Amino acid sequence: MERKNEFNREELQELRVLVKKFSQANTAGERKTIRRKFRNKGFYVSHFGIENIDIGQFESLIKAGRIQVIKEKNRFIIDKSEKSKGSVKEPEEQKEVLLYLEEKLIKGKYFSAAYLDSKQNLDCSGFYSIKLKSGSTLPKPYQVHLAERKHSIIYFGKAEGQTLRKRLLNQELRARGHGTFFRSIGAVLGYCPEKGSLLSYKNKKNYKFAPADEYKIIKWINENLEVSFIHYTGNFNIENDLIRKYTPLLNDTHNPLRLKELIEDKARCRAVANAESN
């Protein structure tokens, strides 16, 4: 494809994903494949005098105006096809996209966490909201805090650069990988990882529960939680505004009402996972 330096917001998001993959590639063959994908989109790294680009350099090119962002005439572009129903590209006004997300994500339809296994429209990036079912309760003192929030939402998350199927379903709800929400809800429910299970790992934070405990946590999730999601390909930093406004219990970043109990419970789990055996 002919070289260009103007891209719409969706193209920029796709390039961001490729740049991240390029910077994490382990072999020359992988980098060559990604370079080919760059060129297929009209993005030629060598044109900018960069040999091995990373995400910081990419964002700097945008900030400096060397990569131009094409402003779309329509604020919302919604794909009417059944496959992509509900997907939206970033509007120009942040306030409008926030209102849209509130309408479709927070006030929209929620599904039982167990029902998501049969959903077929999770193969896209996007946002998700997790709330407690009516009649279900969290352990004290979390339930007391939730009552003060005056809504039942306990977590906002995003699948950026990956699909909702991978991030929401597999990692967050089914413990297949490293899910922030799964670690948090497990800690809230009183479970602990196996002692010393992180000693041999460089990452000392991503603790995992024993398989038997994972099964119990997943069972609790299926019986007590509901999930809403929306396809999205715009600026994912809007998630921070949602968290600040609704202060979900289990979001401890960008949350003005972050819970001391959650911080302590997660710290307890990390301590056990990094503890030496007697």
PyRosetta script that sets phi, psi and omega in degrees:
from pyrosetta import init, pose_from_sequence

init()
pose = pose_from_sequence("MERKNEFNREELQELRVLVKKFSQANTAGERKTIRRKFRNKGFYVSHFGIENIDIGQFESLIKAGRIQVIKEKNRFIIDKSEKSKGSVKEPEEQKEVLLYLEEKLIKGKYFSAAYLDSKQNLDCSGFYSIKLKSGSTLPKPYQVHLAERKHSIIYFGKAEGQTLRKRLLNQELRARGHGTFFRSIGAVLGYCPEKGSLLSYKNKKNYKFAPADEYKIIKWINENLEVSFIHYTGNFNIENDLIRKYTPLLNDTHNPLRLKELIEDKARCRAVANAESN")
pose.set_psi(1, 147.2)
pose.set_omega(1, -179.9)
pose.set_phi(2, -64.7)
pose.set_psi(2, 141.2)
pose.set_omega(2, -178.3)
pose.set_phi(3, -64.0)
pose.set_psi(3, 142.1)
pose.set_omega(3, 176.0)
pose.set_phi(4, -147.1)
pose.set_psi(4, 163.2)
pose.set_omega(4, 177.1)
pose.set_phi(5, -128.2)
pose.set_psi(5, 15.2)
pose.set_omega(5, 175.4)
pose.set_phi(6, -119.5)
pose.set_psi(6, 128.0)
pose.set_omega(6, -177.1)
pose.set_phi(7, -138.4)
pose.set_psi(7, 146.8)
pose.set_omega(7, 173.5)
pose.set_phi(8, -79.6)
pose.set_psi(8, 174.1)
pose.set_omega(8, -172.8)
pose.set_phi(9, -65.5)
pose.set_psi(9, -35.4)
pose.set_omega(9, 178.3)
pose.set_phi(10, -66.7)
pose.set_psi(10, -42.1)
pose.set_omega(10, 178.2)
pose.set_phi(11, -62.9)
pose.set_psi(11, -40.0)
pose.set_omega(11, 178.5)
pose.set_phi(12, -63.1)
pose.set_psi(12, -40.0)
pose.set_omega(12, 178.7)
pose.set_phi(13, -64.3)
pose.set_psi(13, -41.2)
pose.set_omega(13, 178.1)
pose.set_phi(14, -64.1)
pose.set_psi(14, -38.9)
pose.set_omega(14, 177.8)
pose.set_phi(15, -67.4)
pose.set_psi(15, -37.1)
pose.set_omega(15, 177.3)
pose.set_phi(16, -58.9)
pose.set_psi(16, -43.9)
pose.set_omega(16, 179.2)
pose.set_phi(17, -61.2)
pose.set_psi(17, -44.4)
pose.set_omega(17, -179.9)
pose.set_phi(18, -65.4)
pose.set_psi(18, -39.8)
pose.set_omega(18, 179.3)
pose.set_phi(19, -62.9)
pose.set_psi(19, -42.1)
pose.set_omega(19, 177.8)
pose.set_phi(20, -62.1)
pose.set_psi(20, -43.3)
pose.set_omega(20, 178.3)
pose.set_phi(21, -63.8)
pose.set_psi(21, -39.0)
pose.set_omega(21, 179.9)
pose.set_phi(22, -62.6)
pose.set_psi(22, -44.8)
pose.set_omega(22, -177.6)
pose.set_phi(23, -69.2)
pose.set_psi(23, -20.8)
pose.set_omega(23, -179.8)
pose.set_phi(24, -99.3)
pose.set_psi(24, -2.9)
pose.set_omega(24, -177.5)
pose.set_phi(25, -64.7)
pose.set_psi(25, 141.5)
pose.set_omega(25, -176.0)
pose.set_phi(26, -97.7)
pose.set_psi(26, -17.9)
pose.set_omega(26, -176.0)
pose.set_phi(27, -129.3)
pose.set_psi(27, 158.7)
pose.set_omega(27, 177.5)
pose.set_phi(28, -63.9)
pose.set_psi(28, -32.8)
pose.set_omega(28, 178.9)
pose.set_phi(29, -64.2)
pose.set_psi(29, -41.4)
pose.set_omega(29, 178.2)
pose.set_phi(30, -64.3)
pose.set_psi(30, -43.3)
pose.set_omega(30, 180.0)
pose.set_phi(31, -65.0)
pose.set_psi(31, -36.8)
pose.set_omega(31, 178.6)
pose.set_phi(32, -63.5)
pose.set_psi(32, -41.8)
pose.set_omega(32, 178.6)
pose.set_phi(33, -62.2)
pose.set_psi(33, -41.6)
pose.set_omega(33, -179.1)
pose.set_phi(34, -70.6)
pose.set_psi(34, -37.0)
pose.set_omega(34, 176.2)
pose.set_phi(35, -58.8)
pose.set_psi(35, -38.4)
pose.set_omega(35, 178.7)
pose.set_phi(36, -63.8)
pose.set_psi(36, -39.4)
pose.set_omega(36, 178.1)
pose.set_phi(37, -67.0)
pose.set_psi(37, -37.0)
pose.set_omega(37, 174.2)
pose.set_phi(38, -55.3)
pose.set_psi(38, -51.3)
pose.set_omega(38, -175.9)
pose.set_phi(39, -64.9)
pose.set_psi(39, -33.6)
pose.set_omega(39, 177.9)
pose.set_phi(40, -63.0)
pose.set_psi(40, -22.5)
pose.set_omega(40, 178.7)
pose.set_phi(41, -98.8)
pose.set_psi(41, 2.2)
pose.set_omega(41, 179.4)
pose.set_phi(42, 87.1)
pose.set_psi(42, 10.6)
pose.set_omega(42, -177.8)
pose.set_phi(43, -103.3)
pose.set_psi(43, 111.2)
pose.set_omega(43, -179.0)
pose.set_phi(44, -111.1)
pose.set_psi(44, 106.1)
pose.set_omega(44, -175.2)
pose.set_phi(45, -59.7)
pose.set_psi(45, -40.4)
pose.set_omega(45, -176.7)
pose.set_phi(46, -61.1)
pose.set_psi(46, -26.4)
pose.set_omega(46, 179.3)
pose.set_phi(47, -60.9)
pose.set_psi(47, -27.2)
pose.set_omega(47, -178.1)
pose.set_phi(48, -96.5)
pose.set_psi(48, 7.6)
pose.set_omega(48, 178.6)
pose.set_phi(49, 72.2)
pose.set_psi(49, 25.6)
pose.set_omega(49, -179.5)
pose.set_phi(50, -116.4)
pose.set_psi(50, 134.6)
pose.set_omega(50, -179.8)
pose.set_phi(51, -93.3)
pose.set_psi(51, -54.4)
pose.set_omega(51, -179.1)
pose.set_phi(52, -119.5)
pose.set_psi(52, 93.6)
pose.set_omega(52, -173.2)
pose.set_phi(53, -77.5)
pose.set_psi(53, 146.4)
pose.set_omega(53, 171.7)
pose.set_phi(54, -124.9)
pose.set_psi(54, 175.9)
pose.set_omega(54, -172.9)
pose.set_phi(55, -65.9)
pose.set_psi(55, -32.3)
pose.set_omega(55, 178.6)
pose.set_phi(56, -64.7)
pose.set_psi(56, -42.5)
pose.set_omega(56, 178.0)
pose.set_phi(57, -66.5)
pose.set_psi(57, -38.3)
pose.set_omega(57, 179.3)
pose.set_phi(58, -61.9)
pose.set_psi(58, -46.8)
pose.set_omega(58, -179.9)
pose.set_phi(59, -66.1)
pose.set_psi(59, -32.7)
pose.set_omega(59, 178.3)
pose.set_phi(60, -65.8)
pose.set_psi(60, -36.5)
pose.set_omega(60, 177.4)
pose.set_phi(61, -62.9)
pose.set_psi(61, -38.4)
pose.set_omega(61, 178.1)
pose.set_phi(62, -68.2)
pose.set_psi(62, -45.8)
pose.set_omega(62, -178.2)
pose.set_phi(63, -62.1)
pose.set_psi(63, -36.5)
pose.set_omega(63, -179.1)
pose.set_phi(64, -79.8)
pose.set_psi(64, -7.0)
pose.set_omega(64, 179.1)
pose.set_phi(65, 83.9)
pose.set_psi(65, 6.7)
pose.set_omega(65, 178.8)
pose.set_phi(66, -75.9)
pose.set_psi(66, -25.5)
pose.set_omega(66, 168.5)
pose.set_phi(67, -111.7)
pose.set_psi(67, 122.8)
pose.set_omega(67, -176.1)
pose.set_phi(68, -96.0)
pose.set_psi(68, 142.1)
pose.set_omega(68, 176.7)
pose.set_phi(69, -98.6)
pose.set_psi(69, 121.2)
pose.set_omega(69, 178.6)
pose.set_phi(70, -79.9)
pose.set_psi(70, 121.0)
pose.set_omega(70, 178.0)
pose.set_phi(71, -81.7)
pose.set_psi(71, 128.8)
pose.set_omega(71, -177.7)
pose.set_phi(72, -85.3)
pose.set_psi(72, 141.3)
pose.set_omega(72, -178.2)
pose.set_phi(73, -66.2)
pose.set_psi(73, -39.3)
pose.set_omega(73, -179.5)
pose.set_phi(74, -88.9)
pose.set_psi(74, 129.5)
pose.set_omega(74, -177.9)
pose.set_phi(75, -67.9)
pose.set_psi(75, -41.3)
pose.set_omega(75, 177.7)
pose.set_phi(76, -118.5)
pose.set_psi(76, 130.8)
pose.set_omega(76, 175.6)
pose.set_phi(77, -122.3)
pose.set_psi(77, 104.6)
pose.set_omega(77, -175.8)
pose.set_phi(78, -108.2)
pose.set_psi(78, 129.1)
pose.set_omega(78, 178.9)
pose.set_phi(79, -77.5)
pose.set_psi(79, 121.8)
pose.set_omega(79, -176.5)
pose.set_phi(80, -81.9)
pose.set_psi(80, -8.7)
pose.set_omega(80, -177.9)
pose.set_phi(81, -67.2)
pose.set_psi(81, 152.4)
pose.set_omega(81, -178.2)
pose.set_phi(82, -63.4)
pose.set_psi(82, -36.8)
pose.set_omega(82, -176.4)
pose.set_phi(83, -63.3)
pose.set_psi(83, -38.3)
pose.set_omega(83, -176.3)
pose.set_phi(84, -111.2)
pose.set_psi(84, 23.3)
pose.set_omega(84, -176.5)
pose.set_phi(85, -56.1)
pose.set_psi(85, 127.5)
pose.set_omega(85, 178.0)
pose.set_phi(86, 92.8)
pose.set_psi(86, -2.8)
pose.set_omega(86, -180.0)
pose.set_phi(87, -77.6)
pose.set_psi(87, 148.3)
pose.set_omega(87, -177.1)
pose.set_phi(88, -145.8)
pose.set_psi(88, 137.9)
pose.set_omega(88, 173.8)
pose.set_phi(89, -90.2)
pose.set_psi(89, 157.6)
pose.set_omega(89, -173.8)
pose.set_phi(90, -61.4)
pose.set_psi(90, 127.0)
pose.set_omega(90, 174.7)
pose.set_phi(91, -77.9)
pose.set_psi(91, 168.2)
pose.set_omega(91, -179.1)
pose.set_phi(92, -73.0)
pose.set_psi(92, -33.5)
pose.set_omega(92, -176.8)
pose.set_phi(93, -97.3)
pose.set_psi(93, 120.9)
pose.set_omega(93, -178.3)
pose.set_phi(94, -61.9)
pose.set_psi(94, -34.7)
pose.set_omega(94, -179.7)
pose.set_phi(95, -62.9)
pose.set_psi(95, -38.0)
pose.set_omega(95, -178.9)
pose.set_phi(96, -68.5)
pose.set_psi(96, -41.7)
pose.set_omega(96, -179.5)
pose.set_phi(97, -68.8)
pose.set_psi(97, -33.7)
pose.set_omega(97, 176.8)
pose.set_phi(98, -63.5)
pose.set_psi(98, -43.9)
pose.set_omega(98, 177.6)
pose.set_phi(99, -63.3)
pose.set_psi(99, -39.1)
pose.set_omega(99, 179.3)
pose.set_phi(100, -64.0)
pose.set_psi(100, -45.2)
pose.set_omega(100, 179.9)
pose.set_phi(101, -64.1)
pose.set_psi(101, -38.7)
pose.set_omega(101, 177.9)
pose.set_phi(102, -62.5)
pose.set_psi(102, -41.2)
pose.set_omega(102, -178.0)
pose.set_phi(103, -69.5)
pose.set_psi(103, -44.5)
pose.set_omega(103, -174.1)
pose.set_phi(104, -89.6)
pose.set_psi(104, -33.4)
pose.set_omega(104, -175.3)
pose.set_phi(105, -92.9)
pose.set_psi(105, -50.9)
pose.set_omega(105, -174.3)
pose.set_phi(106, -83.2)
pose.set_psi(106, -43.4)
pose.set_omega(106, -178.3)
pose.set_phi(107, -95.5)
pose.set_psi(107, 0.3)
pose.set_omega(107, -178.1)
pose.set_phi(108, -81.4)
pose.set_psi(108, -164.3)
pose.set_omega(108, -175.7)
pose.set_phi(109, -78.5)
pose.set_psi(109, 134.2)
pose.set_omega(109, 175.8)
pose.set_phi(110, -108.0)
pose.set_psi(110, 144.9)
pose.set_omega(110, 178.6)
pose.set_phi(111, -115.8)
pose.set_psi(111, 150.9)
pose.set_omega(111, 171.3)
pose.set_phi(112, -59.9)
pose.set_psi(112, 139.8)
pose.set_omega(112, 179.3)
pose.set_phi(113, -57.7)
pose.set_psi(113, -31.4)
pose.set_omega(113, 179.6)
pose.set_phi(114, -69.9)
pose.set_psi(114, -30.0)
pose.set_omega(114, -176.1)
pose.set_phi(115, -73.1)
pose.set_psi(115, -23.0)
pose.set_omega(115, -176.8)
pose.set_phi(116, -60.3)
pose.set_psi(116, -25.3)
pose.set_omega(116, 179.8)
pose.set_phi(117, -57.7)
pose.set_psi(117, -27.2)
pose.set_omega(117, -177.0)
pose.set_phi(118, -100.3)
pose.set_psi(118, 2.1)
pose.set_omega(118, 178.8)
pose.set_phi(119, -76.6)
pose.set_psi(119, 140.6)
pose.set_omega(119, -177.7)
pose.set_phi(120, -107.9)
pose.set_psi(120, -4.1)
pose.set_omega(120, -175.5)
pose.set_phi(121, -109.0)
pose.set_psi(121, 46.8)
pose.set_omega(121, 178.7)
pose.set_phi(122, -108.6)
pose.set_psi(122, 6.1)
pose.set_omega(122, -174.7)
pose.set_phi(123, -91.3)
pose.set_psi(123, 57.0)
pose.set_omega(123, -179.6)
pose.set_phi(124, -158.3)
pose.set_psi(124, 157.6)
pose.set_omega(124, 173.8)
pose.set_phi(125, -71.3)
pose.set_psi(125, 163.7)
pose.set_omega(125, 179.3)
pose.set_phi(126, 166.0)
pose.set_psi(126, -169.8)
pose.set_omega(126, 178.2)
pose.set_phi(127, -112.3)
pose.set_psi(127, 158.3)
pose.set_omega(127, 174.7)
pose.set_phi(128, -144.4)
pose.set_psi(128, 151.8)
pose.set_omega(128, 178.7)
pose.set_phi(129, -126.1)
pose.set_psi(129, 134.1)
pose.set_omega(129, -179.0)
pose.set_phi(130, -119.3)
pose.set_psi(130, 128.4)
pose.set_omega(130, 179.9)
pose.set_phi(131, -133.9)
pose.set_psi(131, 163.0)
pose.set_omega(131, 178.9)
pose.set_phi(132, -80.7)
pose.set_psi(132, 136.2)
pose.set_omega(132, 177.1)
pose.set_phi(133, -65.0)
pose.set_psi(133, 152.7)
pose.set_omega(133, 174.5)
pose.set_phi(134, -61.7)
pose.set_psi(134, 129.3)
pose.set_omega(134, -179.3)
pose.set_phi(135, 93.5)
pose.set_psi(135, -15.3)
pose.set_omega(135, 177.6)
pose.set_phi(136, -88.7)
pose.set_psi(136, 156.6)
pose.set_omega(136, -179.7)
pose.set_phi(137, -136.7)
pose.set_psi(137, 156.0)
pose.set_omega(137, 173.7)
pose.set_phi(138, -99.7)
pose.set_psi(138, 161.2)
pose.set_omega(138, 175.7)
pose.set_phi(139, -62.7)
pose.set_psi(139, 152.3)
pose.set_omega(139, 173.1)
pose.set_phi(140, -70.0)
pose.set_psi(140, 147.3)
pose.set_omega(140, 2.1)
pose.set_phi(141, -89.4)
pose.set_psi(141, 6.8)
pose.set_omega(141, -175.6)
pose.set_phi(142, -62.0)
pose.set_psi(142, -37.3)
pose.set_omega(142, -179.8)
pose.set_phi(143, -65.8)
pose.set_psi(143, -34.7)
pose.set_omega(143, 177.3)
pose.set_phi(144, -64.3)
pose.set_psi(144, -44.8)
pose.set_omega(144, 178.4)
pose.set_phi(145, -63.5)
pose.set_psi(145, -39.3)
pose.set_omega(145, -179.0)
pose.set_phi(146, -63.6)
pose.set_psi(146, -39.1)
pose.set_omega(146, 178.8)
pose.set_phi(147, -61.8)
pose.set_psi(147, -32.8)
pose.set_omega(147, 179.3)
pose.set_phi(148, -71.8)
pose.set_psi(148, -23.6)
pose.set_omega(148, -179.1)
pose.set_phi(149, -74.2)
pose.set_psi(149, -22.7)
pose.set_omega(149, -179.9)
pose.set_phi(150, 65.4)
pose.set_psi(150, 23.2)
pose.set_omega(150, 169.8)
pose.set_phi(151, -154.7)
pose.set_psi(151, 167.1)
pose.set_omega(151, -174.2)
pose.set_phi(152, -106.4)
pose.set_psi(152, 11.9)
pose.set_omega(152, 178.6)
pose.set_phi(153, -74.8)
pose.set_psi(153, 129.2)
pose.set_omega(153, -179.1)
pose.set_phi(154, -114.3)
pose.set_psi(154, -10.1)
pose.set_omega(154, -178.9)
pose.set_phi(155, -162.8)
pose.set_psi(155, 136.8)
pose.set_omega(155, 167.5)
pose.set_phi(156, -111.8)
pose.set_psi(156, 140.1)
pose.set_omega(156, 177.4)
pose.set_phi(157, -143.7)
pose.set_psi(157, 170.5)
pose.set_omega(157, -179.9)
pose.set_phi(158, -137.4)
pose.set_psi(158, 146.0)
pose.set_omega(158, 172.1)
pose.set_phi(159, -110.5)
pose.set_psi(159, 88.5)
pose.set_omega(159, -177.5)
pose.set_phi(160, -105.0)
pose.set_psi(160, 123.5)
pose.set_omega(160, -177.9)
pose.set_phi(161, 75.1)
pose.set_psi(161, 10.9)
pose.set_omega(161, 176.5)
pose.set_phi(162, -154.5)
pose.set_psi(162, 172.9)
pose.set_omega(162, -176.9)
pose.set_phi(163, -88.4)
pose.set_psi(163, 158.9)
pose.set_omega(163, 173.5)
pose.set_phi(164, -62.2)
pose.set_psi(164, -31.4)
pose.set_omega(164, 179.3)
pose.set_phi(165, -62.5)
pose.set_psi(165, -44.9)
pose.set_omega(165, -178.4)
pose.set_phi(166, -71.3)
pose.set_psi(166, -49.4)
pose.set_omega(166, -173.8)
pose.set_phi(167, -76.9)
pose.set_psi(167, -56.5)
pose.set_omega(167, -175.4)
pose.set_phi(168, -71.8)
pose.set_psi(168, -59.4)
pose.set_omega(168, -173.7)
pose.set_phi(169, -70.3)
pose.set_psi(169, -56.5)
pose.set_omega(169, -173.1)
pose.set_phi(170, -72.8)
pose.set_psi(170, -48.7)
pose.set_omega(170, -174.4)
pose.set_phi(171, -83.7)
pose.set_psi(171, -50.9)
pose.set_omega(171, -173.2)
pose.set_phi(172, -76.1)
pose.set_psi(172, -35.8)
pose.set_omega(172, -174.2)
pose.set_phi(173, -106.3)
pose.set_psi(173, -18.6)
pose.set_omega(173, -174.7)
pose.set_phi(174, -123.6)
pose.set_psi(174, 3.9)
pose.set_omega(174, 174.8)
pose.set_phi(175, 60.8)
pose.set_psi(175, 28.3)
pose.set_omega(175, 176.3)
pose.set_phi(176, -96.3)
pose.set_psi(176, 80.7)
pose.set_omega(176, -175.1)
pose.set_phi(177, 122.3)
pose.set_psi(177, -155.0)
pose.set_omega(177, -176.8)
pose.set_phi(178, -109.9)
pose.set_psi(178, 97.6)
pose.set_omega(178, 179.9)
pose.set_phi(179, -104.5)
pose.set_psi(179, 121.7)
pose.set_omega(179, 179.5)
pose.set_phi(180, -60.3)
pose.set_psi(180, -45.5)
pose.set_omega(180, -179.0)
pose.set_phi(181, -63.6)
pose.set_psi(181, -42.8)
pose.set_omega(181, -177.7)
pose.set_phi(182, -61.8)
pose.set_psi(182, -41.5)
pose.set_omega(182, 177.9)
pose.set_phi(183, -62.6)
pose.set_psi(183, -40.9)
pose.set_omega(183, -177.4)
pose.set_phi(184, -68.0)
pose.set_psi(184, -48.1)
pose.set_omega(184, -177.4)
pose.set_phi(185, -67.0)
pose.set_psi(185, -32.9)
pose.set_omega(185, 175.9)
pose.set_phi(186, -62.7)
pose.set_psi(186, -43.0)
pose.set_omega(186, 178.4)
pose.set_phi(187, -65.8)
pose.set_psi(187, -41.0)
pose.set_omega(187, 179.0)
pose.set_phi(188, -61.2)
pose.set_psi(188, -37.4)
pose.set_omega(188, -179.2)
pose.set_phi(189, -78.7)
pose.set_psi(189, -2.6)
pose.set_omega(189, 174.6)
pose.set_phi(190, 95.5)
pose.set_psi(190, 7.6)
pose.set_omega(190, 179.9)
pose.set_phi(191, -83.7)
pose.set_psi(191, 155.5)
pose.set_omega(191, 178.6)
pose.set_phi(192, -129.8)
pose.set_psi(192, 147.6)
pose.set_omega(192, 174.4)
pose.set_phi(193, -71.3)
pose.set_psi(193, 169.5)
pose.set_omega(193, 178.1)
pose.set_phi(194, -69.5)
pose.set_psi(194, 141.7)
pose.set_omega(194, -176.9)
pose.set_phi(195, -60.3)
pose.set_psi(195, 129.2)
pose.set_omega(195, 177.3)
pose.set_phi(196, 75.0)
pose.set_psi(196, 10.5)
pose.set_omega(196, -174.4)
pose.set_phi(197, -68.8)
pose.set_psi(197, -15.1)
pose.set_omega(197, 178.5)
pose.set_phi(198, -105.2)
pose.set_psi(198, 1.7)
pose.set_omega(198, -174.6)
pose.set_phi(199, -58.0)
pose.set_psi(199, -36.6)
pose.set_omega(199, -176.2)
pose.set_phi(200, -90.4)
pose.set_psi(200, 4.7)
pose.set_omega(200, -177.5)
pose.set_phi(201, -107.9)
pose.set_psi(201, 147.3)
pose.set_omega(201, 177.0)
pose.set_phi(202, -69.6)
pose.set_psi(202, -42.1)
pose.set_omega(202, 178.3)
pose.set_phi(203, -78.9)
pose.set_psi(203, 115.6)
pose.set_omega(203, -175.4)
pose.set_phi(204, -97.3)
pose.set_psi(204, 9.6)
pose.set_omega(204, -176.8)
pose.set_phi(205, -110.6)
pose.set_psi(205, -30.3)
pose.set_omega(205, -173.6)
pose.set_phi(206, -83.3)
pose.set_psi(206, 68.2)
pose.set_omega(206, 179.6)
pose.set_phi(207, -70.0)
pose.set_psi(207, 154.3)
pose.set_omega(207, 176.8)
pose.set_phi(208, -127.1)
pose.set_psi(208, 149.6)
pose.set_omega(208, 178.3)
pose.set_phi(209, -89.6)
pose.set_psi(209, 161.0)
pose.set_omega(209, 177.1)
pose.set_phi(210, -63.6)
pose.set_psi(210, 148.6)
pose.set_omega(210, -178.0)
pose.set_phi(211, -50.9)
pose.set_psi(211, -40.6)
pose.set_omega(211, -179.8)
pose.set_phi(212, -64.2)
pose.set_psi(212, -38.2)
pose.set_omega(212, 178.7)
pose.set_phi(213, -73.6)
pose.set_psi(213, -36.7)
pose.set_omega(213, 175.7)
pose.set_phi(214, -58.0)
pose.set_psi(214, -42.0)
pose.set_omega(214, 179.3)
pose.set_phi(215, -59.9)
pose.set_psi(215, -42.6)
pose.set_omega(215, -179.3)
pose.set_phi(216, -67.8)
pose.set_psi(216, -39.6)
pose.set_omega(216, 179.3)
pose.set_phi(217, -65.7)
pose.set_psi(217, -44.0)
pose.set_omega(217, 178.4)
pose.set_phi(218, -61.7)
pose.set_psi(218, -41.0)
pose.set_omega(218, 178.2)
pose.set_phi(219, -61.4)
pose.set_psi(219, -42.6)
pose.set_omega(219, 178.8)
pose.set_phi(220, -64.6)
pose.set_psi(220, -43.3)
pose.set_omega(220, 178.6)
pose.set_phi(221, -58.1)
pose.set_psi(221, -47.5)
pose.set_omega(221, -178.7)
pose.set_phi(222, -62.1)
pose.set_psi(222, -33.7)
pose.set_omega(222, -175.6)
pose.set_phi(223, -87.6)
pose.set_psi(223, -20.9)
pose.set_omega(223, -169.4)
pose.set_phi(224, -124.6)
pose.set_psi(224, -7.4)
pose.set_omega(224, -174.9)
pose.set_phi(225, -121.0)
pose.set_psi(225, 151.9)
pose.set_omega(225, 174.3)
pose.set_phi(226, -125.1)
pose.set_psi(226, 152.1)
pose.set_omega(226, -174.2)
pose.set_phi(227, -132.1)
pose.set_psi(227, 138.1)
pose.set_omega(227, 171.1)
pose.set_phi(228, -119.8)
pose.set_psi(228, 147.2)
pose.set_omega(228, 178.9)
pose.set_phi(229, -147.8)
pose.set_psi(229, 160.9)
pose.set_omega(229, 178.1)
pose.set_phi(230, -145.7)
pose.set_psi(230, 140.3)
pose.set_omega(230, 174.9)
pose.set_phi(231, -73.1)
pose.set_psi(231, 139.2)
pose.set_omega(231, -176.7)
pose.set_phi(232, -155.5)
pose.set_psi(232, 139.6)
pose.set_omega(232, -179.7)
pose.set_phi(233, -132.4)
pose.set_psi(233, 22.3)
pose.set_omega(233, -177.6)
pose.set_phi(234, -100.0)
pose.set_psi(234, -146.0)
pose.set_omega(234, -179.7)
pose.set_phi(235, -80.6)
pose.set_psi(235, 114.2)
pose.set_omega(235, -174.3)
pose.set_phi(236, -78.9)
pose.set_psi(236, -5.5)
pose.set_omega(236, 178.2)
pose.set_phi(237, -66.1)
pose.set_psi(237, -14.1)
pose.set_omega(237, 177.3)
pose.set_phi(238, -60.9)
pose.set_psi(238, -20.3)
pose.set_omega(238, 177.3)
pose.set_phi(239, -57.5)
pose.set_psi(239, -36.5)
pose.set_omega(239, -178.7)
pose.set_phi(240, -59.9)
pose.set_psi(240, -37.5)
pose.set_omega(240, 179.0)
pose.set_phi(241, -67.7)
pose.set_psi(241, -38.7)
pose.set_omega(241, 177.5)
pose.set_phi(242, -62.7)
pose.set_psi(242, -43.9)
pose.set_omega(242, -178.9)
pose.set_phi(243, -64.9)
pose.set_psi(243, -43.7)
pose.set_omega(243, -179.6)
pose.set_phi(244, -63.7)
pose.set_psi(244, -34.7)
pose.set_omega(244, -177.3)
pose.set_phi(245, -78.0)
pose.set_psi(245, -41.8)
pose.set_omega(245, -173.0)
pose.set_phi(246, -102.8)
pose.set_psi(246, -10.5)
pose.set_omega(246, 176.8)
pose.set_phi(247, 42.4)
pose.set_psi(247, 58.0)
pose.set_omega(247, 179.5)
pose.set_phi(248, -60.0)
pose.set_psi(248, 142.7)
pose.set_omega(248, -173.2)
pose.set_phi(249, -53.3)
pose.set_psi(249, -43.3)
pose.set_omega(249, -170.0)
pose.set_phi(250, -98.1)
pose.set_psi(250, 8.8)
pose.set_omega(250, 169.6)
pose.set_phi(251, -92.4)
pose.set_psi(251, 115.1)
pose.set_omega(251, -178.8)
pose.set_phi(252, -108.9)
pose.set_psi(252, 9.0)
pose.set_omega(252, 173.4)
pose.set_phi(253, -114.9)
pose.set_psi(253, 135.2)
pose.set_omega(253, -178.2)
pose.set_phi(254, 64.9)
pose.set_psi(254, 17.6)
pose.set_omega(254, -177.3)
pose.set_phi(255, -106.1)
pose.set_psi(255, 112.1)
pose.set_omega(255, -179.7)
pose.set_phi(256, -66.3)
pose.set_psi(256, -17.5)
pose.set_omega(256, 178.9)
pose.set_phi(257, -115.5)
pose.set_psi(257, 37.3)
pose.set_omega(257, 179.5)
pose.set_phi(258, -58.6)
pose.set_psi(258, 142.4)
pose.set_omega(258, -172.5)
pose.set_phi(259, -90.3)
pose.set_psi(259, 130.5)
pose.set_omega(259, 175.6)
pose.set_phi(260, -62.8)
pose.set_psi(260, -36.1)
pose.set_omega(260, -179.4)
pose.set_phi(261, -64.0)
pose.set_psi(261, -39.1)
pose.set_omega(261, 179.7)
pose.set_phi(262, -66.6)
pose.set_psi(262, -43.8)
pose.set_omega(262, 178.2)
pose.set_phi(263, -58.8)
pose.set_psi(263, -42.8)
pose.set_omega(263, -178.9)
pose.set_phi(264, -69.1)
pose.set_psi(264, -40.9)
pose.set_omega(264, -179.5)
pose.set_phi(265, -65.9)
pose.set_psi(265, -40.0)
pose.set_omega(265, 178.3)
pose.set_phi(266, -70.1)
pose.set_psi(266, -36.4)
pose.set_omega(266, 177.2)
pose.set_phi(267, -64.4)
pose.set_psi(267, -38.1)
pose.set_omega(267, 177.2)
pose.set_phi(268, -60.5)
pose.set_psi(268, -44.3)
pose.set_omega(268, -179.9)
pose.set_phi(269, -64.9)
pose.set_psi(269, -41.9)
pose.set_omega(269, 178.9)
pose.set_phi(270, -64.6)
pose.set_psi(270, -38.6)
pose.set_omega(270, 179.9)
pose.set_phi(271, -63.4)
pose.set_psi(271, -42.8)
pose.set_omega(271, 179.2)
pose.set_phi(272, -65.4)
pose.set_psi(272, -43.2)
pose.set_omega(272, -177.8)
pose.set_phi(273, -66.9)
pose.set_psi(273, -22.8)
pose.set_omega(273, -179.5)
pose.set_phi(274, -106.3)
pose.set_psi(274, 9.4)
pose.set_omega(274, -177.5)
pose.set_phi(275, -81.8)
pose.set_psi(275, 140.9)
pose.set_omega(275, 175.3)
pose.set_phi(276, -73.7)
pose.set_psi(276, 142.8)
pose.set_omega(276, 176.4)
pose.set_phi(277, -73.3)
pose.set_psi(277, 146.9)
pose.set_omega(277, 179.5)
pose.set_phi(278, -72.0)
pose.dump_pdb("model.pdb")
